[in-house]
């Protein structure tokens, strides 16, 4: 779950993005994994959805990485963390076991918050097709 004041707005990176509503200091916690906000949805359930719902689910889902990688199902972020876009030079980084993200640098208010998708999923997960 997102731990800092934030908002969702149009992103120059892709579609909608997650933005800081306040200045964030280096090392400040931005995100903490909270199972209540991370749904596991089977591919069969997704395929049974209407096309628009299927596309939206695919857009904000991932399979995980390593021991947490799912087969036949995906993780769906049910909070605003799903709007965090990828950057090759992100302003957040994971710490510890990857369940916490902190500011990698000073993030000024109204700046888009980004992460490296490679920290939590395989590159093949970025293009789901559940048709």
C-alpha positions in Angstrom: 0.0 0.0 0.0 1.1 3.5 -0.7 2.3 5.2 2.5 2.7 8.8 1.4 0.2 11.5 0.3 -0.2 11.0 -3.5 -2.5 11.4 -6.4 -3.0 9.8 -9.8 -2.7 12.0 -12.9 -1.8 11.8 -16.6 1.8 10.5 -17.1 4.3 11.5 -19.7 5.6 7.9 -19.4 2.4 5.9 -20.0 -1.3 6.6 -19.4 -1.8 7.4 -15.7 0.9 7.7 -13.2 1.4 8.0 -9.4 2.6 11.4 -8.2 3.9 12.7 -4.9 1.6 15.2 -3.2 4.3 16.3 -0.9 8.1 16.4 -0.9 9.6 13.0 -0.1 13.1 12.6 1.5 15.7 10.1 0.4 15.1 6.8 2.2 11.5 7.6 3.1 9.1 4.6 2.9 6.8 5.0 -0.1 5.3 1.5 -0.4 4.8 -1.5 1.9 3.4 -4.8 0.6 0.1 -5.4 2.2 -1.7 -8.7 1.2 -5.1 -7.1 1.6 -4.3 -4.9 -1.5 -2.7 -7.7 -3.6 -5.2 -10.0 -5.2 -4.4 -13.3 -6.8 -6.6 -13.9 -9.9 -6.5 -17.0 -12.0 -6.2 -16.9 -15.7 -9.5 -18.8 -16.0 -11.2 -16.0 -14.0 -9.6 -13.3 -16.2 -10.7 -15.1 -19.4 -14.3 -15.2 -18.1 -14.4 -11.4 -17.7 -15.9 -9.0 -20.3 -13.1 -7.8 -22.7 -12.8 -4.3 -21.1 -12.4 -5.8 -17.6 -10.0 -8.4 -18.9 -7.8 -5.7 -20.5 -7.8 -3.5 -17.4 -6.9 -6.5 -15.2 -4.0 -7.5 -17.6 -2.7 -3.9 -17.6 -2.2 -3.8 -13.8 -1.1 -7.4 -13.2 2.1 -9.3 -12.9 3.2 -12.9 -12.1 6.0 -12.2 -9.7 9.6 -13.3 -9.7 11.6 -16.2 -8.4 9.8 -18.1 -5.6 6.9 -15.7 -5.8 6.3 -16.3 -9.5 2.8 -17.5 -10.2 1.7 -20.0 -12.9 -1.8 -19.9 -14.2 -2.6 -16.7 -12.1 -1.5 -13.2 -11.6 -1.1 -10.6 -8.9 -3.4 -7.6 -9.2 -2.6 -4.4 -7.3 -5.8 -3.2 -5.8 -4.5 0.1 -4.5 -2.9 3.1 -6.3 0.5 1.4 -6.5 -0.8 -0.1 -9.8 -0.3 3.4 -11.3 3.5 3.4 -10.6 5.2 3.4 -14.0 8.5 1.8 -14.9 11.7 3.7 -15.3 15.2 2.6 -16.2 16.3 5.3 -13.7 13.6 5.0 -11.0 13.2 7.4 -8.1 12.4 4.5 -5.8 14.2 1.3 -4.9 13.2 -1.9 -3.1 14.9 -2.7 0.2 15.1 -5.8 2.3 13.1 -8.6 0.9 11.5 -6.4 -1.8 8.3 -5.8 0.1 9.2 -2.2 0.9 10.0 0.6 -1.6 11.8 3.8 -0.5 12.7 7.0 -2.2 16.1 6.6 -3.9 16.5 10.3 -4.0 14.7 13.5 -3.1 11.3 13.5 -4.8 9.7 16.9 -5.1 5.9 17.3 -4.7 4.1 16.8 -8.0 6.9 14.5 -9.4 5.9 11.1 -10.8 6.9 8.2 -8.6 8.6 5.4 -10.6 10.0 2.0 -10.0 12.0 -0.7 -11.9 9.5 -3.4 -12.9 12.5 -5.8 -13.1 12.7 -5.8 -9.3 9.4 -7.7 -9.0 8.6 -9.4 -12.3 10.1 -10.9 -15.4 10.1 -8.9 -18.7 7.7 -11.4 -20.3 5.1 -10.3 -17.7 4.7 -6.9 -19.2 2.6 -8.0 -22.1 -0.3 -10.3 -21.1 -2.8 -11.5 -23.6 -5.8 -13.2 -22.0 -8.0 -13.2 -25.1 
